[in-house]
Amino acid sequence: MSSRSLNKVQLIGNVTRDPELRYTPQGAAVCSIGLATNRSWLPEGSTERREETEFHKLVAWNKLAELCSQLITK
């Protein structure tokens, strides 16, 4: 049985560089954005807080790509 599903993700972080807008040969807009997210936690049995940064590469297409390139800056 095949069913479609949709996953929704919300990332909150810091933009690492200005968005890069380019176009495919067919004319579709593509925007690449770098995003860094941080998380911190207290390991079990420890009093020292740990922190980790993850880097994400986001890609937007078409009208959303053009909006991202206009509205997002580092």
Secondary structure as the mmCIF struct_conf table of DSSP 4:
data_model
#
loop_
_struct_conf.conf_type_id
_struct_conf.id
_struct_conf.beg_label_comp_id
_struct_conf.beg_label_asym_id
_struct_conf.beg_label_seq_id
_struct_conf.end_label_comp_id
_struct_conf.end_label_asym_id
_struct_conf.end_label_seq_id
STRN STRN1 ASN A 14 VAL A 15
BEND BEND1 ARG A 17 ARG A 17
STRN STRN2 GLU A 20 TYR A 23
TURN_TY1_P TURN_TY1_P1 PRO A 25 GLN A 26
BEND BEND2 GLY A 27 GLY A 27
STRN STRN3 ALA A 29 TRP A 41
TURN_TY1_P TURN_TY1_P2 GLU A 44 GLY A 45
BEND BEND3 GLU A 48 GLU A 48
STRN STRN4 ARG A 50 TRP A 61
HELX_RH_AL_P HELX_RH_AL_P1 ASN A 62 LEU A 71
#
